[in-house]
Amino acid sequence: MKRATQTLLLAVTGAVLLRMAAGDSYLRYVNSWMRWPLIACGAFLVALALLDVFREQGSQDDEHDAHVPRAAWLLFAPSLVFFLIAPPALGAHFAERAQSAVVPVDTSTEVDLPPLPEGDPVPVVLDEVLLRAAYDDGATLADRRLELTGFVSRDKAGTWFVTQFGMNCCAADATVMRVAASGVDAPPDDQWVRVVARHVSGTGDGGREEPEVVVEQLELIEAPKNQYR
């Protein structure tokens, strides 16, 4: 790999970062607050490449560059994949194989959960359903119609779930948040849905299992720009 090729790699990598951050595709891999760091990194790499183009290289540099391993060409592969075919966000396939985000909680510690806001149905995010079901046996969910949004996934037994991924930084640390659904036939995997449902009392208690809901209404919707929580 010659010096010119290394410069091209810098430019391509920087251009990919800038392209991803300029649109919404970066939200498939990192959290929304990462946009400006990505733009800064992409601009820095492009600037380095431009600086390298205008910098004169001596014959010794050329001789040294010839010893860069040919395997270095493989560094182009990730950039080209993201530039040409941006992989989709995590979905049902990963959710089925990933460990559930349901984690047992210390039920000996009392947690004062406020009532849900007024409204019928009341919009609730999935992690709040998990929390309320785990700590107080879903008392604050009782007799309320909940509006939940997520994509469809299944487990090996065929149970379908309203699912979403929680993400702190990037897709590598994504955790599964899901509630088991019944009452209606499941749409295809990865289809985003908005459901109106009621929590099944006693499910999800202590965080030892996913909460269950009985779906009363189901609407197929488009996937949001940011598919992570």
C-alpha positions as CSV (number, residue, x, y, z in Angstrom):
1,M,0.0,0.0,0.0
2,K,1.5,3.3,-1.2
3,R,1.3,6.6,0.6
4,A,-1.4,7.8,-1.8
5,T,-3.6,4.8,-1.0
6,Q,-3.3,5.5,2.8
7,T,-4.4,9.1,2.1
8,L,-7.3,7.8,0.1
9,L,-8.3,5.5,3.0
10,L,-8.4,8.6,5.3
11,A,-10.5,10.5,2.8
12,V,-13.0,7.6,2.2
13,T,-13.4,7.0,6.0
14,G,-13.9,10.7,6.7
15,A,-16.4,11.0,3.8
16,V,-18.4,8.0,5.1
17,L,-18.6,9.5,8.6
18,L,-19.8,12.8,7.2
19,R,-22.4,11.1,5.0
20,M,-23.8,9.1,7.8
21,A,-23.9,12.1,10.2
22,A,-25.5,14.4,7.6
23,G,-28.6,12.2,7.4
24,D,-30.3,9.9,9.8
25,S,-28.4,6.6,8.9
26,Y,-26.0,7.1,11.9
27,L,-29.0,6.6,14.2
28,R,-28.9,2.9,13.3
29,Y,-25.6,2.5,15.0
30,V,-25.1,5.2,17.6
31,N,-27.1,7.5,19.8
32,S,-28.4,10.8,18.6
33,W,-25.9,12.9,20.6
34,M,-23.1,11.3,18.6
35,R,-23.9,13.3,15.5
36,W,-21.5,16.2,16.1
37,P,-18.6,14.0,17.3
38,L,-19.0,12.0,14.1
39,I,-19.0,15.2,12.0
40,A,-15.9,16.4,13.8
41,C,-14.1,13.1,13.3
42,G,-15.1,12.9,9.6
43,A,-14.0,16.5,8.9
44,F,-10.7,15.8,10.7
45,L,-9.9,12.7,8.6
46,V,-10.8,14.5,5.4
47,A,-8.6,17.5,6.5
48,L,-5.7,15.1,7.2
49,A,-6.1,13.5,3.8
50,L,-6.1,16.9,2.1
51,L,-3.0,18.0,4.0
52,D,-1.3,14.8,3.0
53,V,-2.1,15.5,-0.7
54,F,-0.3,18.8,-0.6
55,R,2.6,17.6,1.5
56,E,5.7,16.7,-0.4
57,Q,6.9,13.2,0.1
58,G,10.6,12.2,-0.1
59,S,11.9,9.1,-1.7
60,Q,12.5,7.5,1.7
61,D,8.9,7.9,2.5
62,D,7.9,6.1,-0.7
63,E,10.3,3.2,0.1
64,H,8.8,2.9,3.6
65,D,5.3,2.9,2.3
66,A,6.0,-0.1,0.2
67,H,6.4,-2.2,3.3
68,V,2.9,-1.6,4.6
69,P,1.1,-5.1,4.5
70,R,-1.2,-5.8,1.7
71,A,-3.8,-6.8,4.3
72,A,-4.2,-3.1,5.0
73,W,-6.4,-3.0,1.9
74,L,-9.0,-4.7,4.0
75,L,-9.5,-1.5,5.9
76,F,-11.4,-0.2,2.9
77,A,-14.1,-2.9,3.3
78,P,-16.0,-1.4,6.3
79,S,-16.0,2.1,4.7
80,L,-17.3,0.8,1.4
81,V,-20.0,-1.3,3.0
82,F,-21.3,1.6,5.0
83,F,-21.0,3.9,2.0
84,L,-22.7,1.7,-0.5
85,I,-25.1,-0.5,1.5
86,A,-25.8,0.9,5.0
87,P,-26.8,-2.1,7.2
88,P,-30.2,-1.7,8.8
89,A,-30.9,-1.1,12.5
90,L,-31.1,-4.0,14.9
91,G,-34.3,-5.9,14.6
92,A,-36.2,-9.1,15.4
93,H,-33.4,-11.5,14.4
94,F,-31.1,-9.9,17.0
95,A,-33.8,-9.6,19.6
96,E,-34.6,-13.3,19.4
97,R,-31.0,-14.2,20.1
98,A,-30.0,-11.5,22.5
99,Q,-30.4,-11.8,26.2
100,S,-33.6,-10.0,27.4
101,A,-33.2,-6.8,29.3
102,V,-35.5,-8.1,32.0
103,V,-33.3,-8.1,35.1
104,P,-34.5,-9.3,38.6
105,V,-35.0,-6.4,41.0
106,D,-34.7,-6.1,44.8
107,T,-38.4,-6.2,45.7
108,S,-37.5,-5.6,49.4
109,T,-36.7,-2.0,48.5
110,E,-39.9,0.1,48.3
111,V,-40.2,2.3,45.3
112,D,-42.8,5.0,45.2
113,L,-44.1,5.0,41.6
114,P,-46.4,7.9,40.7
115,P,-49.6,7.2,38.9
116,L,-49.6,7.2,35.1
117,P,-50.6,10.5,33.5
118,E,-54.2,11.2,32.6
119,G,-55.4,10.0,29.2
120,D,-57.1,7.0,27.6
121,P,-55.1,5.4,26.2
122,V,-52.0,6.7,27.9
123,P,-48.7,6.5,25.9
124,V,-46.1,4.5,27.8
125,V,-42.5,3.6,26.7
126,L,-41.6,0.0,27.1
127,D,-38.9,0.5,29.8
128,E,-41.5,2.2,32.0
129,V,-43.8,-0.8,31.6
130,L,-41.0,-3.1,32.6
131,L,-40.2,-0.9,35.7
132,R,-43.8,-0.6,36.8
133,A,-44.5,-4.3,36.4
134,A,-41.3,-5.3,38.2
135,Y,-41.6,-3.1,41.3
136,D,-45.3,-3.1,42.3
137,D,-46.9,-6.0,40.5
138,G,-48.2,-3.6,37.9
139,A,-50.5,-1.8,40.4
140,T,-50.0,1.5,38.6
141,L,-50.8,-0.2,35.3
142,A,-54.0,-1.8,36.5
143,D,-57.2,-0.8,34.8
144,R,-55.4,1.5,32.3
145,R,-55.3,1.2,28.6
146,L,-51.6,1.6,27.5
147,E,-50.4,2.8,24.1
148,L,-47.1,1.0,23.3
149,T,-44.9,1.4,20.2
150,G,-42.2,-1.0,19.0
151,F,-41.4,-3.7,16.4
152,V,-42.6,-7.2,16.3
153,S,-40.3,-10.0,17.4
154,R,-40.8,-13.6,18.5
155,D,-39.1,-16.1,20.8
156,K,-38.5,-19.8,20.0
157,A,-41.8,-20.8,21.5
158,G,-43.6,-18.5,19.0
159,T,-44.7,-15.9,21.5
160,W,-44.7,-12.5,19.9
161,F,-43.5,-9.3,21.5
162,V,-43.7,-5.5,21.1
163,T,-40.0,-4.8,21.2
164,Q,-37.6,-2.0,21.2
165,F,-33.8,-1.7,21.9
166,G,-32.4,0.5,24.6
167,M,-29.0,2.0,23.8
168,N,-26.6,4.0,25.9
169,C,-23.9,4.8,23.3
170,C,-24.0,2.5,20.3
171,A,-25.6,-0.6,18.9
172,A,-23.0,-2.7,20.5
173,D,-24.4,-2.1,24.0
174,A,-28.1,-2.4,22.9
175,T,-30.4,-4.2,25.3
176,V,-33.8,-5.7,24.5
177,M,-36.9,-4.2,26.0
178,R,-40.1,-6.2,25.2
179,V,-43.6,-7.1,26.4
180,A,-45.4,-10.3,25.4
181,A,-48.5,-9.6,23.4
182,S,-51.7,-11.6,23.0
183,G,-55.3,-11.0,21.8
184,V,-54.5,-10.5,18.2
185,D,-52.5,-12.2,15.5
186,A,-48.9,-11.1,15.2
187,P,-47.8,-9.0,12.2
188,P,-44.6,-10.0,10.4
189,D,-41.3,-9.8,12.2
190,D,-39.7,-6.3,12.2
191,Q,-43.0,-4.6,11.4
192,W,-43.4,-1.5,13.6
193,V,-46.7,-1.4,15.4
194,R,-48.7,0.9,17.8
195,V,-50.9,-1.1,20.1
196,V,-53.5,-0.2,22.7
197,A,-53.3,-2.9,25.4
198,R,-53.9,-3.8,29.0
199,H,-51.3,-5.2,31.4
200,V,-51.9,-8.7,32.6
201,S,-51.7,-8.5,36.4
202,G,-48.9,-10.5,38.0
203,T,-46.7,-10.7,34.9
204,G,-43.3,-9.1,35.0
205,D,-43.3,-9.0,38.8
206,G,-39.8,-8.7,40.2
207,G,-38.3,-8.5,36.8
208,R,-38.0,-12.2,36.4
209,E,-40.0,-12.4,33.2
210,E,-41.4,-10.1,30.5
211,P,-44.7,-8.4,31.3
212,E,-47.7,-9.5,29.3
213,V,-50.3,-7.4,27.7
214,V,-53.6,-8.1,26.0
215,V,-53.9,-6.1,22.8
216,E,-57.2,-4.4,22.1
217,Q,-56.1,-2.4,19.0
218,L,-53.2,-2.7,16.6
219,E,-52.0,-0.3,14.0
220,L,-49.1,-0.9,11.6
221,I,-46.8,2.1,11.4
222,E,-43.6,3.2,9.7
223,A,-40.3,2.7,11.6
224,P,-39.2,5.9,13.3
225,K,-36.0,7.6,12.3
226,N,-34.5,6.8,15.7
227,Q,-35.4,3.2,16.4
228,Y,-33.6,3.0,19.8
229,R,-34.5,4.3,23.2
